[in-house]
Amino acid sequence: MIRKPQATGFYPGSREEIIALLGKIIDSAMAKEWKWYTHGIVPHAGHIYSGLAAAALYKYLKPAKKIIILGNDHYGNAMEISAHPYDEWETPLGRVPVAKELGEKLGLPEVESPREHSIEVQLPFLQYLRGEFEFFPVTVPQVPLSELEKFGEKLRKLGVQVVATTDLSHYVPKPVAVEKDALAVDSILRGDPVELLHTVEQHRISMCGLPPVMALLYATEGLEKELLMYYTSGDIAGGEDSVVGYASIGIAPINK
């Protein structure tokens, strides 16, 4: 079964347009120094908004034949951490096969994803940079902390590259977003999923991808986390009254 493109409007609809846009933002994405990351965290808004932040990770993400993408559950489709029933996902750049054997190892139930965009918008970056690869998409909804920890342990044992996706503060004044997002990012950089949960709850940070990010933190315990880029939608579109925060974070073995 093939999952046809659902994220209409999040990226250009033609192959030529998306190649032109990705080429521009990937060329513009600069890390502090050239370094390969083994895992990471990226946003998932429209490419013209959060694409530069996403590119700041993908440009420096170590090439791999398989990758697991942990996405959000914006529409409440999943009751538990879930895989998807598709054999391939399609974008204007072609079809990407799903690494079904990873699903067998993780032992996840399946859920339909008729409108969810958070995973889909990641694929064009990987298609542009890698060409042929396989991926395994996982929706991570709000589940008990113990479930996230168990899932993170499974991911760690698999030894496969993992990317989680989240946007940060939603529709708040820019000064508020910058202040609150810095608190969330600091918790992520310390690698403590429980601290991140408490920070988000205490400061009421409207971070939409908390569960997938927490799962990734459990999976990458002991690895170095580094902020690659942060900005808000206001920095792209103008205006400071109501913005969304975007960050990319690279994860790699310490001193590697």
C-alpha positions as CSV (number, residue, x, y, z in Angstrom):
1,M,0.0,0.0,0.0
2,I,1.3,3.4,-1.0
3,R,0.8,6.5,1.1
4,K,0.1,9.4,-1.3
5,P,1.2,12.9,-0.3
6,Q,-1.0,14.4,2.3
7,A,0.9,17.5,3.4
8,T,-0.4,19.7,0.7
9,G,1.0,23.2,1.2
10,F,3.8,22.3,3.5
11,Y,6.2,21.9,0.6
12,P,6.0,22.6,-3.2
13,G,3.9,20.2,-5.2
14,S,6.2,19.7,-8.1
15,R,9.6,18.0,-8.3
16,E,11.3,21.0,-9.9
17,E,10.0,23.5,-7.3
18,I,10.9,21.3,-4.3
19,I,14.4,20.6,-5.6
20,A,14.9,24.4,-6.1
21,L,13.7,25.2,-2.6
22,L,15.6,22.4,-0.9
23,G,18.8,23.3,-2.7
24,K,18.5,26.9,-1.6
25,I,17.8,26.2,2.1
26,I,20.3,23.3,2.4
27,D,23.0,25.5,0.9
28,S,22.2,28.2,3.4
29,A,22.2,25.9,6.4
30,M,25.4,26.3,8.4
31,A,26.4,24.5,11.5
32,K,29.0,26.0,13.9
33,E,31.5,23.5,12.6
34,W,31.4,20.5,10.2
35,K,30.4,17.5,12.3
36,W,28.4,14.3,11.6
37,Y,25.5,13.7,13.9
38,T,24.0,10.2,14.4
39,H,20.5,11.3,15.5
40,G,18.6,14.6,15.9
41,I,15.5,16.7,16.4
42,V,13.9,18.8,13.7
43,P,10.8,20.9,13.3
44,H,7.9,20.1,10.9
45,A,6.2,23.3,9.7
46,G,6.1,24.3,6.1
47,H,9.5,24.2,4.4
48,I,9.5,27.9,3.8
49,Y,9.2,28.5,7.5
50,S,11.0,25.7,9.4
51,G,13.0,24.3,6.5
52,L,16.2,26.1,7.3
53,A,16.2,24.7,10.8
54,A,15.5,21.2,9.6
55,A,18.3,21.5,6.9
56,A,20.8,22.5,9.6
57,L,20.5,19.0,10.9
58,Y,19.9,17.0,7.8
59,K,22.9,18.6,6.1
60,Y,25.1,17.2,8.9
61,L,23.2,13.9,9.6
62,K,25.5,11.0,9.0
63,P,24.4,9.1,5.9
64,A,22.7,5.9,6.7
65,K,20.6,3.3,4.7
66,K,17.9,3.2,7.3
67,I,16.3,5.8,9.5
68,I,13.5,5.9,12.0
69,I,11.4,9.0,12.1
70,L,9.4,9.7,15.3
71,G,6.4,11.9,14.5
72,N,3.6,13.7,16.3
73,D,-0.1,12.8,16.6
74,H,-1.7,16.2,15.8
75,Y,-5.1,14.7,15.0
76,G,-5.5,12.1,17.8
77,N,-5.3,9.1,15.5
78,A,-3.2,6.9,17.9
79,M,-3.9,5.6,21.3
80,E,-0.4,4.1,21.7
81,I,3.0,4.3,20.0
82,S,2.2,3.1,16.5
83,A,3.6,2.2,13.1
84,H,1.8,2.7,9.8
85,P,0.3,0.2,7.4
86,Y,2.0,1.6,4.2
87,D,4.7,-0.1,2.2
88,E,5.9,3.1,0.6
89,W,5.5,6.8,1.2
90,E,5.3,9.1,-1.8
91,T,6.4,12.7,-2.2
92,P,7.1,14.8,-5.4
93,L,10.6,13.4,-5.3
94,G,9.4,9.8,-5.6
95,R,8.6,6.9,-3.3
96,V,10.5,5.8,-0.1
97,P,10.2,2.2,1.0
98,V,9.3,1.4,4.6
99,A,11.8,-0.8,6.5
100,K,9.2,-3.3,7.6
101,E,11.7,-5.5,9.5
102,L,12.2,-2.7,12.0
103,G,8.5,-2.7,12.7
104,E,8.7,-6.4,13.4
105,K,11.6,-5.9,15.9
106,L,9.8,-3.0,17.6
107,G,6.5,-4.9,17.8
108,L,4.2,-1.9,17.3
109,P,0.5,-1.8,16.4
110,E,-0.4,0.1,13.2
111,V,-2.5,3.3,12.8
112,E,-3.7,5.1,9.7
113,S,-2.3,8.6,9.2
114,P,-4.7,10.3,6.7
115,R,-3.7,13.9,7.5
116,E,-0.6,13.8,9.7
117,H,2.2,15.8,8.2
118,S,5.0,15.7,10.8
119,I,6.7,12.6,9.3
120,E,6.0,13.3,5.7
121,V,7.6,16.7,5.5
122,Q,10.9,15.2,6.6
123,L,11.2,12.8,3.6
124,P,12.1,15.4,0.9
125,F,15.2,16.4,2.8
126,L,16.4,12.8,3.0
127,Q,15.5,12.1,-0.6
128,Y,17.4,15.2,-1.8
129,L,20.5,14.4,0.2
130,R,20.6,10.6,0.2
131,G,18.8,9.3,-2.8
132,E,17.9,5.7,-2.0
133,F,17.2,4.8,1.6
134,E,14.6,3.1,3.7
135,F,12.8,4.6,6.7
136,F,10.4,3.5,9.4
137,P,7.7,6.0,10.5
138,V,6.4,5.9,14.1
139,T,3.7,8.1,15.6
140,V,4.4,8.8,19.3
141,P,1.3,10.2,21.0
142,Q,0.8,11.1,24.7
143,V,1.4,7.8,26.6
144,P,2.6,7.1,30.1
145,L,6.2,7.9,30.9
146,S,7.0,4.2,31.4
147,E,5.9,3.5,27.8
148,L,8.2,6.2,26.4
149,E,11.1,4.8,28.4
150,K,10.5,1.2,27.2
151,F,10.2,2.3,23.6
152,G,13.4,4.4,23.9
153,E,15.2,1.3,25.2
154,K,14.0,-0.7,22.2
155,L,15.3,2.1,19.9
156,R,18.7,2.1,21.6
157,K,19.1,-1.6,21.2
158,L,18.2,-1.5,17.5
159,G,21.2,0.8,16.8
160,V,19.4,2.5,13.9
161,Q,19.5,6.3,13.2
162,V,16.6,8.1,14.7
163,V,15.1,11.6,14.2
164,A,12.3,13.0,16.3
165,T,10.2,16.0,15.2
166,T,8.7,18.8,17.2
167,D,7.9,22.5,16.9
168,L,8.3,24.6,20.0
169,S,6.0,27.4,21.3
170,H,2.9,28.0,19.3
171,Y,1.2,31.3,18.6
172,V,2.6,33.4,21.4
173,P,4.5,36.7,21.2
174,K,8.0,36.3,20.1
175,P,9.7,37.4,23.4
176,V,7.6,34.8,25.2
177,A,8.5,32.1,22.6
178,V,12.2,32.9,22.8
179,E,12.2,32.8,26.6
180,K,10.2,29.6,27.0
181,D,11.8,27.7,24.1
182,A,15.2,28.4,25.7
183,L,14.1,26.5,28.8
184,A,12.9,23.5,26.8
185,V,16.0,23.4,24.6
186,D,18.2,23.6,27.7
187,S,16.4,20.5,29.1
188,I,16.9,18.7,25.8
189,L,20.6,19.5,25.7
190,R,20.9,18.0,29.2
191,G,19.4,14.9,27.8
192,D,16.9,14.4,30.7
193,P,13.4,13.4,29.4
194,V,11.8,13.8,32.9
195,E,13.3,17.2,33.3
196,L,12.0,18.2,29.9
197,L,8.5,17.0,30.8
198,H,8.5,19.0,34.1
199,T,9.9,22.1,32.3
200,V,7.2,22.0,29.6
201,E,4.4,21.5,32.2
202,Q,5.7,24.0,34.7
203,H,6.1,26.8,32.1
204,R,3.2,25.8,29.9
205,I,5.3,25.5,26.8
206,S,3.1,24.6,23.8
207,M,5.7,22.2,22.4
208,C,3.7,19.8,20.1
209,G,6.3,17.0,19.9
210,L,7.1,16.3,23.5
211,P,6.4,12.5,23.4
212,P,8.6,11.8,20.4
213,V,11.4,14.0,21.7
214,M,11.3,12.3,25.1
215,A,11.4,8.9,23.5
216,L,14.5,10.0,21.5
217,L,16.2,11.3,24.7
218,Y,15.7,7.9,26.3
219,A,17.1,6.2,23.2
220,T,20.2,8.5,23.2
221,E,21.1,8.6,26.8
222,G,24.8,9.4,27.3
223,L,25.1,11.0,23.8
224,E,26.0,14.7,23.3
225,K,23.2,17.1,22.3
226,E,24.0,20.3,20.5
227,L,21.7,23.2,19.4
228,L,22.3,23.8,15.7
229,M,19.7,26.5,15.0
230,Y,16.8,28.3,16.6
231,Y,14.4,31.0,15.3
232,T,10.7,31.8,15.1
233,S,8.2,32.1,12.3
234,G,8.3,35.8,12.9
235,D,11.9,35.9,11.8
236,I,10.8,34.5,8.4
237,A,7.4,36.0,7.9
238,G,7.7,39.1,10.0
239,G,5.7,40.1,13.0
240,E,6.1,39.3,16.7
241,D,2.6,39.1,18.0
242,S,2.0,35.4,17.3
243,V,4.9,33.1,16.4
244,V,6.0,29.5,16.4
245,G,9.4,28.4,17.6
246,Y,11.7,26.1,15.5
247,A,14.9,24.4,16.6
248,S,17.2,21.7,15.3
249,I,19.4,19.7,17.6
250,G,22.1,17.3,16.7
251,I,23.0,14.2,18.7
252,A,26.3,12.4,18.5
253,P,28.7,10.3,20.6
254,I,30.7,12.5,23.0
255,N,34.0,13.7,21.6
256,K,33.4,12.1,18.2
